[in-house]
Amino acid sequence: MAVPRNRCNETYQRVDGVSSREVGESTFLIDPRHDRIHQLNALGAAAWRQLAAPVSAAELIEAFHIAFPDVPRERIEQDVVALLDELLAADLIAKA
């Protein structure tokens, strides 16, 4: 199932107050506002680095498609949108 175009054009960035720490191969987000720590997988960590500045879902999808050309684009779209939805729900990013 393809991701709707309007979702791909939305722009996101990190919210203030959330910091990240890399421990070995893991990336953790520390959110003192909600007294929570979140662990990111490799996709999440790479996206988090990109979200330092406003970036659209389409730009993230394209970057991952270039990095992983053997993965079907539709799968990358679904994974990126799901990740953005999770980060939004956890109040770690906001629409820019």
PyMOL Python script that loads the backbone (N, CA, C, O; Angstrom):
from pymol import cmd

cmd.read_pdbstr("""\
ATOM      1  N   MET A   1       0.830  -1.175   0.000  1.00  0.00           N
ATOM      2  CA  MET A   1       0.000   0.000   0.000  1.00  0.00           C
ATOM      3  C   MET A   1       0.877   1.241   0.000  1.00  0.00           C
ATOM      4  O   MET A   1       1.733   1.388   0.873  1.00  0.00           O
ATOM      5  N   ALA A   2       0.685   2.125  -0.950  1.00  0.00           N
ATOM      6  CA  ALA A   2       1.491   3.335  -1.075  1.00  0.00           C
ATOM      7  C   ALA A   2       1.058   4.365  -0.032  1.00  0.00           C
ATOM      8  O   ALA A   2      -0.101   4.423   0.379  1.00  0.00           O
ATOM      9  N   VAL A   3       2.027   5.167   0.374  1.00  0.00           N
ATOM     10  CA  VAL A   3       1.772   6.236   1.337  1.00  0.00           C
ATOM     11  C   VAL A   3       1.186   7.435   0.586  1.00  0.00           C
ATOM     12  O   VAL A   3       1.706   7.806  -0.467  1.00  0.00           O
ATOM     13  N   PRO A   4       0.119   8.047   1.102  1.00  0.00           N
ATOM     14  CA  PRO A   4      -0.469   9.207   0.415  1.00  0.00           C
ATOM     15  C   PRO A   4       0.556  10.318   0.213  1.00  0.00           C
ATOM     16  O   PRO A   4       1.376  10.581   1.094  1.00  0.00           O
ATOM     17  N   ARG A   5       0.508  10.963  -0.938  1.00  0.00           N
ATOM     18  CA  ARG A   5       1.460  12.028  -1.291  1.00  0.00           C
ATOM     19  C   ARG A   5       1.494  13.140  -0.253  1.00  0.00           C
ATOM     20  O   ARG A   5       2.565  13.655   0.069  1.00  0.00           O
ATOM     21  N   ASN A   6       0.319  13.520   0.281  1.00  0.00           N
ATOM     22  CA  ASN A   6       0.315  14.615   1.249  1.00  0.00           C
ATOM     23  C   ASN A   6       1.144  14.275   2.487  1.00  0.00           C
ATOM     24  O   ASN A   6       1.735  15.167   3.096  1.00  0.00           O
ATOM     25  N   ARG A   7       1.195  13.002   2.864  1.00  0.00           N
ATOM     26  CA  ARG A   7       2.026  12.587   4.004  1.00  0.00           C
ATOM     27  C   ARG A   7       3.502  12.738   3.681  1.00  0.00           C
ATOM     28  O   ARG A   7       4.294  13.099   4.552  1.00  0.00           O
ATOM     29  N   CYS A   8       3.879  12.467   2.442  1.00  0.00           N
ATOM     30  CA  CYS A   8       5.285  12.539   2.045  1.00  0.00           C
ATOM     31  C   CYS A   8       5.790  13.979   1.998  1.00  0.00           C
ATOM     32  O   CYS A   8       6.987  14.221   2.151  1.00  0.00           O
ATOM     33  N   ASN A   9       4.892  14.929   1.788  1.00  0.00           N
ATOM     34  CA  ASN A   9       5.294  16.329   1.683  1.00  0.00           C
ATOM     35  C   ASN A   9       5.341  17.049   3.021  1.00  0.00           C
ATOM     36  O   ASN A   9       5.814  18.184   3.090  1.00  0.00           O
ATOM     37  N   GLU A  10       4.866  16.419   4.077  1.00  0.00           N
ATOM     38  CA  GLU A  10       4.906  17.045   5.391  1.00  0.00           C
ATOM     39  C   GLU A  10       6.353  17.125   5.877  1.00  0.00           C
ATOM     40  O   GLU A  10       7.159  16.230   5.619  1.00  0.00           O
ATOM     41  N   THR A  11       6.666  18.211   6.584  1.00  0.00           N
ATOM     42  CA  THR A  11       8.017  18.452   7.071  1.00  0.00           C
ATOM     43  C   THR A  11       8.034  18.329   8.592  1.00  0.00           C
ATOM     44  O   THR A  11       7.099  18.753   9.272  1.00  0.00           O
ATOM     45  N   TYR A  12       9.116  17.742   9.118  1.00  0.00           N
ATOM     46  CA  TYR A  12       9.237  17.468  10.548  1.00  0.00           C
ATOM     47  C   TYR A  12      10.602  17.922  11.053  1.00  0.00           C
ATOM     48  O   TYR A  12      11.544  18.092  10.279  1.00  0.00           O
ATOM     49  N   GLN A  13      10.686  18.117  12.372  1.00  0.00           N
ATOM     50  CA  GLN A  13      11.979  18.333  13.002  1.00  0.00           C
ATOM     51  C   GLN A  13      11.871  17.987  14.479  1.00  0.00           C
ATOM     52  O   GLN A  13      10.777  17.851  15.027  1.00  0.00           O
ATOM     53  N   ARG A  14      13.026  17.850  15.107  1.00  0.00           N
ATOM     54  CA  ARG A  14      13.063  17.514  16.531  1.00  0.00           C
ATOM     55  C   ARG A  14      12.431  18.628  17.359  1.00  0.00           C
ATOM     56  O   ARG A  14      12.443  19.794  16.963  1.00  0.00           O
ATOM     57  N   VAL A  15      11.882  18.256  18.506  1.00  0.00           N
ATOM     58  CA  VAL A  15      11.403  19.254  19.457  1.00  0.00           C
ATOM     59  C   VAL A  15      12.561  19.625  20.388  1.00  0.00           C
ATOM     60  O   VAL A  15      13.496  18.846  20.573  1.00  0.00           O
ATOM     61  N   ASP A  16      12.484  20.805  20.960  1.00  0.00           N
ATOM     62  CA  ASP A  16      13.507  21.253  21.898  1.00  0.00           C
ATOM     63  C   ASP A  16      13.450  20.432  23.178  1.00  0.00           C
ATOM     64  O   ASP A  16      12.387  19.975  23.597  1.00  0.00           O
ATOM     65  N   GLY A  17      14.596  20.258  23.777  1.00  0.00           N
ATOM     66  CA  GLY A  17      14.660  19.607  25.078  1.00  0.00           C
ATOM     67  C   GLY A  17      14.969  18.124  25.043  1.00  0.00           C
ATOM     68  O   GLY A  17      15.230  17.531  26.090  1.00  0.00           O
ATOM     69  N   VAL A  18      14.948  17.506  23.871  1.00  0.00           N
ATOM     70  CA  VAL A  18      15.247  16.074  23.747  1.00  0.00           C
ATOM     71  C   VAL A  18      16.696  15.940  23.297  1.00  0.00           C
ATOM     72  O   VAL A  18      17.106  16.552  22.311  1.00  0.00           O
ATOM     73  N   SER A  19      17.464  15.139  24.021  1.00  0.00           N
ATOM     74  CA  SER A  19      18.859  14.923  23.636  1.00  0.00           C
ATOM     75  C   SER A  19      19.051  13.458  23.257  1.00  0.00           C
ATOM     76  O   SER A  19      18.206  12.611  23.545  1.00  0.00           O
ATOM     77  N   SER A  20      20.162  13.180  22.615  1.00  0.00           N
ATOM     78  CA  SER A  20      20.443  11.793  22.214  1.00  0.00           C
ATOM     79  C   SER A  20      21.819  11.385  22.698  1.00  0.00           C
ATOM     80  O   SER A  20      22.718  12.211  22.850  1.00  0.00           O
ATOM     81  N   ARG A  21      21.960  10.100  22.934  1.00  0.00           N
ATOM     82  CA  ARG A  21      23.231   9.517  23.346  1.00  0.00           C
ATOM     83  C   ARG A  21      23.421   8.212  22.586  1.00  0.00           C
ATOM     84  O   ARG A  21      22.503   7.401  22.463  1.00  0.00           O
ATOM     85  N   GLU A  22      24.629   8.034  22.084  1.00  0.00           N
ATOM     86  CA  GLU A  22      24.958   6.775  21.426  1.00  0.00           C
ATOM     87  C   GLU A  22      25.798   5.952  22.396  1.00  0.00           C
ATOM     88  O   GLU A  22      26.817   6.412  22.913  1.00  0.00           O
ATOM     89  N   VAL A  23      25.352   4.747  22.624  1.00  0.00           N
ATOM     90  CA  VAL A  23      26.043   3.808  23.510  1.00  0.00           C
ATOM     91  C   VAL A  23      26.273   2.552  22.699  1.00  0.00           C
ATOM     92  O   VAL A  23      25.340   1.792  22.440  1.00  0.00           O
ATOM     93  N   GLY A  24      27.523   2.330  22.297  1.00  0.00           N
ATOM     94  CA  GLY A  24      27.812   1.216  21.405  1.00  0.00           C
ATOM     95  C   GLY A  24      27.097   1.448  20.091  1.00  0.00           C
ATOM     96  O   GLY A  24      27.274   2.489  19.459  1.00  0.00           O
ATOM     97  N   GLU A  25      26.298   0.492  19.680  1.00  0.00           N
ATOM     98  CA  GLU A  25      25.556   0.618  18.425  1.00  0.00           C
ATOM     99  C   GLU A  25      24.113   1.072  18.648  1.00  0.00           C
ATOM    100  O   GLU A  25      23.315   1.102  17.712  1.00  0.00           O
ATOM    101  N   SER A  26      23.790   1.419  19.875  1.00  0.00           N
ATOM    102  CA  SER A  26      22.426   1.857  20.196  1.00  0.00           C
ATOM    103  C   SER A  26      22.363   3.367  20.340  1.00  0.00           C
ATOM    104  O   SER A  26      23.325   4.004  20.767  1.00  0.00           O
ATOM    105  N   THR A  27      21.222   3.930  19.980  1.00  0.00           N
ATOM    106  CA  THR A  27      20.962   5.357  20.153  1.00  0.00           C
ATOM    107  C   THR A  27      19.770   5.502  21.074  1.00  0.00           C
ATOM    108  O   THR A  27      18.732   4.871  20.875  1.00  0.00           O
ATOM    109  N   PHE A  28      19.932   6.345  22.090  1.00  0.00           N
ATOM    110  CA  PHE A  28      18.876   6.596  23.058  1.00  0.00           C
ATOM    111  C   PHE A  28      18.489   8.063  23.009  1.00  0.00           C
ATOM    112  O   PHE A  28      19.349   8.935  22.885  1.00  0.00           O
ATOM    113  N   LEU A  29      17.196   8.336  23.107  1.00  0.00           N
ATOM    114  CA  LEU A  29      16.690   9.697  23.200  1.00  0.00           C
ATOM    115  C   LEU A  29      16.264   9.925  24.639  1.00  0.00           C
ATOM    116  O   LEU A  29      15.506   9.137  25.204  1.00  0.00           O
ATOM    117  N   ILE A  30      16.756  11.004  25.228  1.00  0.00           N
ATOM    118  CA  ILE A  30      16.434  11.345  26.600  1.00  0.00           C
ATOM    119  C   ILE A  30      15.456  12.513  26.577  1.00  0.00           C
ATOM    120  O   ILE A  30      15.774  13.590  26.073  1.00  0.00           O
ATOM    121  N   ASP A  31      14.275  12.292  27.121  1.00  0.00           N
ATOM    122  CA  ASP A  31      13.214  13.294  27.122  1.00  0.00           C
ATOM    123  C   ASP A  31      12.878  13.662  28.561  1.00  0.00           C
ATOM    124  O   ASP A  31      11.999  13.049  29.166  1.00  0.00           O
ATOM    125  N   PRO A  32      13.572  14.664  29.118  1.00  0.00           N
ATOM    126  CA  PRO A  32      13.311  15.041  30.509  1.00  0.00           C
ATOM    127  C   PRO A  32      11.927  15.676  30.718  1.00  0.00           C
ATOM    128  O   PRO A  32      11.437  15.719  31.847  1.00  0.00           O
ATOM    129  N   ARG A  33      11.299  16.166  29.653  1.00  0.00           N
ATOM    130  CA  ARG A  33       9.970  16.765  29.764  1.00  0.00           C
ATOM    131  C   ARG A  33       8.942  15.750  30.222  1.00  0.00           C
ATOM    132  O   ARG A  33       8.026  16.079  30.975  1.00  0.00           O
ATOM    133  N   HIS A  34       9.097  14.505  29.764  1.00  0.00           N
ATOM    134  CA  HIS A  34       8.160  13.436  30.104  1.00  0.00           C
ATOM    135  C   HIS A  34       8.830  12.343  30.936  1.00  0.00           C
ATOM    136  O   HIS A  34       8.246  11.289  31.189  1.00  0.00           O
ATOM    137  N   ASP A  35      10.079  12.620  31.358  1.00  0.00           N
ATOM    138  CA  ASP A  35      10.841  11.655  32.174  1.00  0.00           C
ATOM    139  C   ASP A  35      10.895  10.277  31.520  1.00  0.00           C
ATOM    140  O   ASP A  35      10.594   9.258  32.141  1.00  0.00           O
ATOM    141  N   ARG A  36      11.300  10.281  30.214  1.00  0.00           N
ATOM    142  CA  ARG A  36      11.348   9.028  29.448  1.00  0.00           C
ATOM    143  C   ARG A  36      12.658   8.907  28.679  1.00  0.00           C
ATOM    144  O   ARG A  36      13.308   9.899  28.349  1.00  0.00           O
ATOM    145  N   ILE A  37      13.020   7.662  28.408  1.00  0.00           N
ATOM    146  CA  ILE A  37      14.160   7.346  27.548  1.00  0.00           C
ATOM    147  C   ILE A  37      13.635   6.411  26.463  1.00  0.00           C
ATOM    148  O   ILE A  37      12.933   5.442  26.753  1.00  0.00           O
ATOM    149  N   HIS A  38      13.979   6.708  25.218  1.00  0.00           N
ATOM    150  CA  HIS A  38      13.540   5.909  24.070  1.00  0.00           C
ATOM    151  C   HIS A  38      14.777   5.339  23.370  1.00  0.00           C
ATOM    152  O   HIS A  38      15.777   6.038  23.202  1.00  0.00           O
ATOM    153  N   GLN A  39      14.708   4.086  22.970  1.00  0.00           N
ATOM    154  CA  GLN A  39      15.797   3.470  22.218  1.00  0.00           C
ATOM    155  C   GLN A  39      15.396   3.393  20.751  1.00  0.00           C
ATOM    156  O   GLN A  39      14.294   2.956  20.420  1.00  0.00           O
ATOM    157  N   LEU A  40      16.306   3.823  19.872  1.00  0.00           N
ATOM    158  CA  LEU A  40      16.050   3.794  18.438  1.00  0.00           C
ATOM    159  C   LEU A  40      16.793   2.648  17.773  1.00  0.00           C
ATOM    160  O   LEU A  40      17.901   2.295  18.175  1.00  0.00           O
ATOM    161  N   ASN A  41      16.176   2.074  16.756  1.00  0.00           N
ATOM    162  CA  ASN A  41      16.879   1.099  15.927  1.00  0.00           C
ATOM    163  C   ASN A  41      17.735   1.883  14.922  1.00  0.00           C
ATOM    164  O   ASN A  41      17.775   3.112  14.975  1.00  0.00           O
ATOM    165  N   ALA A  42      18.403   1.198  14.029  1.00  0.00           N
ATOM    166  CA  ALA A  42      19.313   1.854  13.085  1.00  0.00           C
ATOM    167  C   ALA A  42      18.568   2.839  12.181  1.00  0.00           C
ATOM    168  O   ALA A  42      19.073   3.931  11.921  1.00  0.00           O
ATOM    169  N   LEU A  43      17.385   2.475  11.700  1.00  0.00           N
ATOM    170  CA  LEU A  43      16.583   3.377  10.873  1.00  0.00           C
ATOM    171  C   LEU A  43      16.210   4.620  11.665  1.00  0.00           C
ATOM    172  O   LEU A  43      16.348   5.740  11.174  1.00  0.00           O
ATOM    173  N   GLY A  44      15.741   4.423  12.879  1.00  0.00           N
ATOM    174  CA  GLY A  44      15.354   5.541  13.723  1.00  0.00           C
ATOM    175  C   GLY A  44      16.518   6.464  14.029  1.00  0.00           C
ATOM    176  O   GLY A  44      16.361   7.684  14.010  1.00  0.00           O
ATOM    177  N   ALA A  45      17.683   5.899  14.312  1.00  0.00           N
ATOM    178  CA  ALA A  45      18.863   6.711  14.617  1.00  0.00           C
ATOM    179  C   ALA A  45      19.288   7.537  13.409  1.00  0.00           C
ATOM    180  O   ALA A  45      19.636   8.709  13.551  1.00  0.00           O
ATOM    181  N   ALA A  46      19.263   6.942  12.234  1.00  0.00           N
ATOM    182  CA  ALA A  46      19.630   7.675  11.008  1.00  0.00           C
ATOM    183  C   ALA A  46      18.626   8.791  10.738  1.00  0.00           C
ATOM    184  O   ALA A  46      19.016   9.897  10.363  1.00  0.00           O
ATOM    185  N   ALA A  47      17.356   8.515  10.923  1.00  0.00           N
ATOM    186  CA  ALA A  47      16.331   9.539  10.717  1.00  0.00           C
ATOM    187  C   ALA A  47      16.483  10.646  11.758  1.00  0.00           C
ATOM    188  O   ALA A  47      16.340  11.824  11.430  1.00  0.00           O
ATOM    189  N   TRP A  48      16.770  10.284  13.002  1.00  0.00           N
ATOM    190  CA  TRP A  48      16.936  11.272  14.061  1.00  0.00           C
ATOM    191  C   TRP A  48      18.046  12.267  13.704  1.00  0.00           C
ATOM    192  O   TRP A  48      17.899  13.469  13.924  1.00  0.00           O
ATOM    193  N   ARG A  49      19.133  11.773  13.165  1.00  0.00           N
ATOM    194  CA  ARG A  49      20.225  12.671  12.752  1.00  0.00           C
ATOM    195  C   ARG A  49      19.737  13.650  11.682  1.00  0.00           C
ATOM    196  O   ARG A  49      20.106  14.824  11.705  1.00  0.00           O
ATOM    197  N   GLN A  50      18.914  13.178  10.752  1.00  0.00           N
ATOM    198  CA  GLN A  50      18.397  14.042   9.691  1.00  0.00           C
ATOM    199  C   GLN A  50      17.389  15.062  10.228  1.00  0.00           C
ATOM    200  O   GLN A  50      17.242  16.147   9.665  1.00  0.00           O
ATOM    201  N   LEU A  51      16.706  14.717  11.300  1.00  0.00           N
ATOM    202  CA  LEU A  51      15.663  15.576  11.846  1.00  0.00           C
ATOM    203  C   LEU A  51      16.215  16.739  12.673  1.00  0.00           C
ATOM    204  O   LEU A  51      15.446  17.471  13.294  1.00  0.00           O
ATOM    205  N   ALA A  52      17.528  16.915  12.687  1.00  0.00           N
ATOM    206  CA  ALA A  52      18.125  18.066  13.377  1.00  0.00           C
ATOM    207  C   ALA A  52      17.674  19.367  12.711  1.00  0.00           C
ATOM    208  O   ALA A  52      17.580  20.403  13.369  1.00  0.00           O
ATOM    209  N   ALA A  53      17.399  19.314  11.428  1.00  0.00           N
ATOM    210  CA  ALA A  53      16.867  20.442  10.662  1.00  0.00           C
ATOM    211  C   ALA A  53      15.555  19.979  10.038  1.00  0.00           C
ATOM    212  O   ALA A  53      15.340  18.777   9.885  1.00  0.00           O
ATOM    213  N   PRO A  54      14.681  20.904   9.677  1.00  0.00           N
ATOM    214  CA  PRO A  54      13.421  20.478   9.053  1.00  0.00           C
ATOM    215  C   PRO A  54      13.685  19.609   7.816  1.00  0.00           C
ATOM    216  O   PRO A  54      14.502  19.951   6.960  1.00  0.00           O
ATOM    217  N   VAL A  55      12.987  18.499   7.746  1.00  0.00           N
ATOM    218  CA  VAL A  55      13.128  17.569   6.631  1.00  0.00           C
ATOM    219  C   VAL A  55      11.757  16.964   6.331  1.00  0.00           C
ATOM    220  O   VAL A  55      10.974  16.689   7.241  1.00  0.00           O
ATOM    221  N   SER A  56      11.483  16.763   5.062  1.00  0.00           N
ATOM    222  CA  SER A  56      10.193  16.167   4.692  1.00  0.00           C
ATOM    223  C   SER A  56      10.290  14.649   4.731  1.00  0.00           C
ATOM    224  O   SER A  56      11.374  14.069   4.654  1.00  0.00           O
ATOM    225  N   ALA A  57       9.134  14.030   4.851  1.00  0.00           N
ATOM    226  CA  ALA A  57       9.092  12.568   4.792  1.00  0.00           C
ATOM    227  C   ALA A  57       9.650  12.096   3.457  1.00  0.00           C
ATOM    228  O   ALA A  57      10.353  11.087   3.402  1.00  0.00           O
ATOM    229  N   ALA A  58       9.341  12.821   2.367  1.00  0.00           N
ATOM    230  CA  ALA A  58       9.842  12.447   1.040  1.00  0.00           C
ATOM    231  C   ALA A  58      11.368  12.467   0.995  1.00  0.00           C
ATOM    232  O   ALA A  58      11.982  11.599   0.376  1.00  0.00           O
ATOM    233  N   GLU A  59      11.982  13.457   1.649  1.00  0.00           N
ATOM    234  CA  GLU A  59      13.447  13.523   1.675  1.00  0.00           C
ATOM    235  C   GLU A  59      14.040  12.351   2.457  1.00  0.00           C
ATOM    236  O   GLU A  59      15.054  11.781   2.054  1.00  0.00           O
ATOM    237  N   LEU A  60      13.414  12.000   3.562  1.00  0.00           N
ATOM    238  CA  LEU A  60      13.883  10.841   4.326  1.00  0.00           C
ATOM    239  C   LEU A  60      13.735   9.558   3.513  1.00  0.00           C
ATOM    240  O   LEU A  60      14.640   8.724   3.475  1.00  0.00           O
ATOM    241  N   ILE A  61      12.593   9.417   2.871  1.00  0.00           N
ATOM    242  CA  ILE A  61      12.342   8.223   2.047  1.00  0.00           C
ATOM    243  C   ILE A  61      13.386   8.120   0.949  1.00  0.00           C
ATOM    244  O   ILE A  61      13.931   7.042   0.715  1.00  0.00           O
ATOM    245  N   GLU A  62      13.669   9.219   0.279  1.00  0.00           N
ATOM    246  CA  GLU A  62      14.655   9.214  -0.804  1.00  0.00           C
ATOM    247  C   GLU A  62      16.043   8.848  -0.287  1.00  0.00           C
ATOM    248  O   GLU A  62      16.756   8.068  -0.918  1.00  0.00           O
ATOM    249  N   ALA A  63      16.426   9.406   0.854  1.00  0.00           N
ATOM    250  CA  ALA A  63      17.741   9.101   1.429  1.00  0.00           C
ATOM    251  C   ALA A  63      17.866   7.612   1.753  1.00  0.00           C
ATOM    252  O   ALA A  63      18.897   7.001   1.472  1.00  0.00           O
ATOM    253  N   PHE A  64      16.819   7.024   2.344  1.00  0.00           N
ATOM    254  CA  PHE A  64      16.860   5.598   2.669  1.00  0.00           C
ATOM    255  C   PHE A  64      16.794   4.739   1.409  1.00  0.00           C
ATOM    256  O   PHE A  64      17.392   3.664   1.356  1.00  0.00           O
ATOM    257  N   HIS A  65      16.074   5.208   0.403  1.00  0.00           N
ATOM    258  CA  HIS A  65      16.010   4.456  -0.851  1.00  0.00           C
ATOM    259  C   HIS A  65      17.386   4.413  -1.523  1.00  0.00           C
ATOM    260  O   HIS A  65      17.769   3.387  -2.085  1.00  0.00           O
ATOM    261  N   ILE A  66      18.118   5.508  -1.466  1.00  0.00           N
ATOM    262  CA  ILE A  66      19.478   5.542  -2.020  1.00  0.00           C
ATOM    263  C   ILE A  66      20.403   4.632  -1.206  1.00  0.00           C
ATOM    264  O   ILE A  66      21.222   3.904  -1.766  1.00  0.00           O
ATOM    265  N   ALA A  67      20.263   4.683   0.123  1.00  0.00           N
ATOM    266  CA  ALA A  67      21.122   3.872   0.991  1.00  0.00           C
ATOM    267  C   ALA A  67      20.817   2.378   0.892  1.00  0.00           C
ATOM    268  O   ALA A  67      21.709   1.546   1.058  1.00  0.00           O
ATOM    269  N   PHE A  68      19.557   2.042   0.622  1.00  0.00           N
ATOM    270  CA  PHE A  68      19.133   0.638   0.561  1.00  0.00           C
ATOM    271  C   PHE A  68      18.370   0.380  -0.737  1.00  0.00           C
ATOM    272  O   PHE A  68      17.157   0.170  -0.706  1.00  0.00           O
ATOM    273  N   PRO A  69      19.067   0.394  -1.881  1.00  0.00           N
ATOM    274  CA  PRO A  69      18.381   0.265  -3.174  1.00  0.00           C
ATOM    275  C   PRO A  69      17.693  -1.087  -3.391  1.00  0.00           C
ATOM    276  O   PRO A  69      16.808  -1.198  -4.240  1.00  0.00           O
ATOM    277  N   ASP A  70      18.088  -2.105  -2.637  1.00  0.00           N
ATOM    278  CA  ASP A  70      17.472  -3.422  -2.803  1.00  0.00           C
ATOM    279  C   ASP A  70      16.146  -3.562  -2.056  1.00  0.00           C
ATOM    280  O   ASP A  70      15.404  -4.521  -2.270  1.00  0.00           O
ATOM    281  N   VAL A  71      15.858  -2.611  -1.188  1.00  0.00           N
ATOM    282  CA  VAL A  71      14.601  -2.650  -0.437  1.00  0.00           C
ATOM    283  C   VAL A  71      13.530  -1.942  -1.265  1.00  0.00           C
ATOM    284  O   VAL A  71      13.761  -0.830  -1.741  1.00  0.00           O
ATOM    285  N   PRO A  72      12.372  -2.560  -1.444  1.00  0.00           N
ATOM    286  CA  PRO A  72      11.315  -1.916  -2.232  1.00  0.00           C
ATOM    287  C   PRO A  72      10.945  -0.542  -1.662  1.00  0.00           C
ATOM    288  O   PRO A  72      10.804  -0.379  -0.450  1.00  0.00           O
ATOM    289  N   ARG A  73      10.791   0.425  -2.540  1.00  0.00           N
ATOM    290  CA  ARG A  73      10.486   1.794  -2.126  1.00  0.00           C
ATOM    291  C   ARG A  73       9.224   1.849  -1.263  1.00  0.00           C
ATOM    292  O   ARG A  73       9.173   2.594  -0.284  1.00  0.00           O
ATOM    293  N   GLU A  74       8.218   1.070  -1.620  1.00  0.00           N
ATOM    294  CA  GLU A  74       6.974   1.053  -0.857  1.00  0.00           C
ATOM    295  C   GLU A  74       7.229   0.661   0.600  1.00  0.00           C
ATOM    296  O   GLU A  74       6.627   1.226   1.513  1.00  0.00           O
ATOM    297  N   ARG A  75       8.110  -0.296   0.811  1.00  0.00           N
ATOM    298  CA  ARG A  75       8.453  -0.736   2.180  1.00  0.00           C
ATOM    299  C   ARG A  75       9.147   0.393   2.935  1.00  0.00           C
ATOM    300  O   ARG A  75       8.851   0.631   4.106  1.00  0.00           O
ATOM    301  N   ILE A  76      10.073   1.092   2.264  1.00  0.00           N
ATOM    302  CA  ILE A  76      10.770   2.216   2.893  1.00  0.00           C
ATOM    303  C   ILE A  76       9.764   3.306   3.261  1.00  0.00           C
ATOM    304  O   ILE A  76       9.821   3.859   4.359  1.00  0.00           O
ATOM    305  N   GLU A  77       8.848   3.614   2.352  1.00  0.00           N
ATOM    306  CA  GLU A  77       7.825   4.632   2.622  1.00  0.00           C
ATOM    307  C   GLU A  77       7.021   4.263   3.866  1.00  0.00           C
ATOM    308  O   GLU A  77       6.822   5.096   4.751  1.00  0.00           O
ATOM    309  N   GLN A  78       6.565   3.027   3.932  1.00  0.00           N
ATOM    310  CA  GLN A  78       5.768   2.574   5.074  1.00  0.00           C
ATOM    311  C   GLN A  78       6.572   2.664   6.367  1.00  0.00           C
ATOM    312  O   GLN A  78       6.059   3.124   7.387  1.00  0.00           O
ATOM    313  N   ASP A  79       7.834   2.224   6.328  1.00  0.00           N
ATOM    314  CA  ASP A  79       8.679   2.245   7.529  1.00  0.00           C
ATOM    315  C   ASP A  79       8.959   3.670   7.992  1.00  0.00           C
ATOM    316  O   ASP A  79       8.906   3.948   9.190  1.00  0.00           O
ATOM    317  N   VAL A  80       9.254   4.573   7.065  1.00  0.00           N
ATOM    318  CA  VAL A  80       9.547   5.956   7.431  1.00  0.00           C
ATOM    319  C   VAL A  80       8.308   6.630   8.008  1.00  0.00           C
ATOM    320  O   VAL A  80       8.400   7.305   9.034  1.00  0.00           O
ATOM    321  N   VAL A  81       7.166   6.465   7.380  1.00  0.00           N
ATOM    322  CA  VAL A  81       5.940   7.083   7.884  1.00  0.00           C
ATOM    323  C   VAL A  81       5.576   6.501   9.255  1.00  0.00           C
ATOM    324  O   VAL A  81       5.141   7.236  10.141  1.00  0.00           O
ATOM    325  N   ALA A  82       5.747   5.204   9.431  1.00  0.00           N
ATOM    326  CA  ALA A  82       5.468   4.591  10.735  1.00  0.00           C
ATOM    327  C   ALA A  82       6.407   5.156  11.806  1.00  0.00           C
ATOM    328  O   ALA A  82       5.976   5.442  12.923  1.00  0.00           O
ATOM    329  N   LEU A  83       7.685   5.314  11.466  1.00  0.00           N
ATOM    330  CA  LEU A  83       8.644   5.887  12.404  1.00  0.00           C
ATOM    331  C   LEU A  83       8.251   7.316  12.764  1.00  0.00           C
ATOM    332  O   LEU A  83       8.242   7.680  13.940  1.00  0.00           O
ATOM    333  N   LEU A  84       7.927   8.124  11.764  1.00  0.00           N
ATOM    334  CA  LEU A  84       7.523   9.505  12.031  1.00  0.00           C
ATOM    335  C   LEU A  84       6.278   9.550  12.911  1.00  0.00           C
ATOM    336  O   LEU A  84       6.184  10.387  13.809  1.00  0.00           O
ATOM    337  N   ASP A  85       5.329   8.662  12.663  1.00  0.00           N
ATOM    338  CA  ASP A  85       4.122   8.599  13.490  1.00  0.00           C
ATOM    339  C   ASP A  85       4.461   8.262  14.939  1.00  0.00           C
ATOM    340  O   ASP A  85       3.887   8.841  15.862  1.00  0.00           O
ATOM    341  N   GLU A  86       5.389   7.331  15.141  1.00  0.00           N
ATOM    342  CA  GLU A  86       5.801   6.954  16.498  1.00  0.00           C
ATOM    343  C   GLU A  86       6.515   8.108  17.197  1.00  0.00           C
ATOM    344  O   GLU A  86       6.265   8.370  18.373  1.00  0.00           O
ATOM    345  N   LEU A  87       7.403   8.798  16.480  1.00  0.00           N
ATOM    346  CA  LEU A  87       8.120   9.925  17.074  1.00  0.00           C
ATOM    347  C   LEU A  87       7.161  11.070  17.381  1.00  0.00           C
ATOM    348  O   LEU A  87       7.326  11.751  18.392  1.00  0.00           O
ATOM    349  N   LEU A  88       6.162  11.294  16.527  1.00  0.00           N
ATOM    350  CA  LEU A  88       5.140  12.314  16.791  1.00  0.00           C
ATOM    351  C   LEU A  88       4.320  11.948  18.023  1.00  0.00           C
ATOM    352  O   LEU A  88       4.083  12.796  18.884  1.00  0.00           O
ATOM    353  N   ALA A  89       3.887  10.702  18.113  1.00  0.00           N
ATOM    354  CA  ALA A  89       3.072  10.244  19.236  1.00  0.00           C
ATOM    355  C   ALA A  89       3.831  10.359  20.565  1.00  0.00           C
ATOM    356  O   ALA A  89       3.229  10.609  21.610  1.00  0.00           O
ATOM    357  N   ALA A  90       5.153  10.175  20.516  1.00  0.00           N
ATOM    358  CA  ALA A  90       5.968  10.279  21.722  1.00  0.00           C
ATOM    359  C   ALA A  90       6.378  11.725  22.009  1.00  0.00           C
ATOM    360  O   ALA A  90       7.089  11.984  22.980  1.00  0.00           O
ATOM    361  N   ASP A  91       5.931  12.673  21.165  1.00  0.00           N
ATOM    362  CA  ASP A  91       6.228  14.086  21.312  1.00  0.00           C
ATOM    363  C   ASP A  91       7.739  14.359  21.226  1.00  0.00           C
ATOM    364  O   ASP A  91       8.267  15.213  21.938  1.00  0.00           O
ATOM    365  N   LEU A  92       8.423  13.616  20.341  1.00  0.00           N
ATOM    366  CA  LEU A  92       9.865  13.797  20.135  1.00  0.00           C
ATOM    367  C   LEU A  92      10.165  14.656  18.913  1.00  0.00           C
ATOM    368  O   LEU A  92      11.237  15.251  18.809  1.00  0.00           O
ATOM    369  N   ILE A  93       9.206  14.716  17.986  1.00  0.00           N
ATOM    370  CA  ILE A  93       9.319  15.569  16.804  1.00  0.00           C
ATOM    371  C   ILE A  93       7.993  16.309  16.649  1.00  0.00           C
ATOM    372  O   ILE A  93       6.985  15.965  17.267  1.00  0.00           O
ATOM    373  N   ALA A  94       8.030  17.331  15.806  1.00  0.00           N
ATOM    374  CA  ALA A  94       6.815  18.090  15.484  1.00  0.00           C
ATOM    375  C   ALA A  94       6.826  18.433  14.014  1.00  0.00           C
ATOM    376  O   ALA A  94       7.877  18.446  13.373  1.00  0.00           O
ATOM    377  N   LYS A  95       5.660  18.708  13.490  1.00  0.00           N
ATOM    378  CA  LYS A  95       5.580  19.180  12.122  1.00  0.00           C
ATOM    379  C   LYS A  95       6.165  20.574  12.079  1.00  0.00           C
ATOM    380  O   LYS A  95       5.870  21.411  12.932  1.00  0.00           O
ATOM    381  N   ALA A  96       7.001  20.820  11.076  1.00  0.00           N
ATOM    382  CA  ALA A  96       7.673  22.134  10.968  1.00  0.00           C
ATOM    383  C   ALA A  96       6.836  23.081  10.147  1.00  0.00           C
ATOM    384  O   ALA A  96       7.227  24.230   9.942  1.00  0.00           O
TER     385      ALA A  96
END
""", "prot")
cmd.dss("prot")
cmd.show_as("cartoon", "prot")
cmd.util.cbc("prot")
cmd.orient("prot")
